[in-house]
């Protein structure tokens, strides 16, 4: 898989804005805004309030599109794949996701919300993102992170992550 590029991110963000989706960058590209060191990623992730006609439009643009939905429900995630790009669109379904979207700055999750997302996912690359973000020394709203970590029942992960930085 080819590493995702900033050009691809900008192209899809503009396309989704044109469709009225108001996309917020999440995942690795959001983490890259705050990490001390950079890392490669192979996909681009966005949080959106709704999907509208994105499946039909992206298929018409020549992409392979898979929409995931519960029977009789609207899709909650759409996977867009092309020769050189992998994009995931996730619908904000929880109070936390909607708040994270409202708090986003210039269409990117805040550093606190990147940390919360990474605490929830907790894969090795997510832990690496958290460690690099903490090492960068950003001023954090720790009470915000603690509130959502408790809500998602990942407070022990946040305690562990804070121990990584002297």
Secondary structure as GFF3:
##gff-version 3
##sequence-region A 1 166
A	DSSP	alpha_helix	6	18	.	.	.	ID=ss1
A	DSSP	beta_strand	24	26	.	.	.	ID=ss2
A	DSSP	alpha_helix	27	32	.	.	.	ID=ss3
A	DSSP	beta_strand	44	48	.	.	.	ID=ss4
A	DSSP	alpha_helix	54	60	.	.	.	ID=ss5
A	DSSP	beta_strand	64	68	.	.	.	ID=ss6
A	DSSP	beta_strand	77	82	.	.	.	ID=ss7
A	DSSP	beta_strand	85	91	.	.	.	ID=ss8
A	DSSP	alpha_helix	95	103	.	.	.	ID=ss9
A	DSSP	alpha_helix	111	121	.	.	.	ID=ss10
A	DSSP	alpha_helix	124	135	.	.	.	ID=ss11
A	DSSP	alpha_helix	142	151	.	.	.	ID=ss12
A	DSSP	alpha_helix	155	162	.	.	.	ID=ss13
###
